[in-house]
Structure formats: C-alpha cells, structure tokens
Amino acid sequence: MQFAKKLIGDEEERAVSPVIGVILMVAITVILAAVIAAFVLDMGNLGEPAPNAQLSHSDSETEVSGVTIPQIVTTHDGGDEVSSDEIRIVVRDSSDNSAIQTLTPDGANGFNTTDYTSDAVGTTDDWYVTKNGDEVSGTISTGDTLVVTSSMDTSTTGSNPDLHDTDVEIQIIHDPSDSMISNSNLSFGEYETP
C-alpha cells in the first residue's frame, strides 16, 4: 500500500500532472500553428524578385529640323542587369499624377516604334526609346543609357504638347514582379518651334 501511495500520490499531488500536461499541449499547439502559418503565408510570394539596379534620370533635348524635342535620359549606374523585355517606362505629370505615356517593349507604344526623321516633325505622335543610341534589346547593364524621346506632334500648339513646360515623374517598372525599379522627378522648360 505504501508503494502504491508513492506511485499515485495523495489527493493534493495528483492535480499537478494534468495541469502541466494541458499547458504543454496548448504550448505545442500554438507553436505548431505559428510555424504552419509562417510557412503558408510565405508561399504567396514565390514570384520573381525585381532586379536591384541603381538608375539615374536626367532631362535632355535633341533638335530635329529646327524643332527642340525633350528627352528623358536614364543611366544604369550599377547593380543587377535588367532585361529590356521585362520593363515598362511610365512618364507621369507630377501635378496630377496622370500618365502622360507608358512605354513597353512591344505593342502600339513599343520602345522602337518610330525613328524620327526630318519629315516626321509636326505630324507624328509617337514616342521612342533607344539604348546607347541604338534599338533597345537584350539586357541593360552598368553604363548603358536609355533615352526616351517624347512626341514630336507640334501641329496643335506650336510647341511640344507632352513635355512642354511640365514637371514629370518617370518610373521604371519590372513587369514580372510589378515592382518599381526606379522613380525620379524631372522638370522640362518651354520648347519653341520655328
């Protein structure tokens, strides 16, 4: 009888084991739920990450047949290479955040839709993008320069309507991850036509 009393314990000592057991079961359940939740919530972010590239932007201009055409110059200053067919370039009016132009690698507003010549001045509403002075293709790496040349349609206002006397925000967006690689603000002055 004494042996059984030592194994089982008296009435006061018996309640300790079930309470400790319940506490341990609850703790294990909470920890297991937290681990499973962390794993499941992390599963949603399996997409391709955006490249980590340092891009700088500046304003410029070119002249075609006496017409000054605004340009946006983007230089890859370092970091990851960026595939040219995985980005879009968005130019927004800074005052109201409206999109002035969205350029993509292909389609109606493709990077290489128009290469302006003197007879296109005043009649074309296309924008175009060049890489190091040539067609945009392959990857954009350190030292490469993209030049966005704005619309040359001067027929309605006598000066460039798109970037004429405008503050703009330029965004370079990585399409697969839908993440912004670069964002910058530029100011353009007045451009007169002959």
Secondary structure, DSSP 8 states (H G I E B T S, - for coil): -HHHHHHH--HHHHTHHHHHHHHHHHHHHHHHHHHHHHHHHHHT--S-----EEEEEEEEEEEETTEEEEEEEEEEEEES-EEGGGEEEEEEETTT--EEEEEBSSSTTBTTS----GGGTTT----EEEETTB---SEE-TT-EEEEE-----TTTSS-TTTTT-EEEEEEEETTTTEEEEEEEEE-------
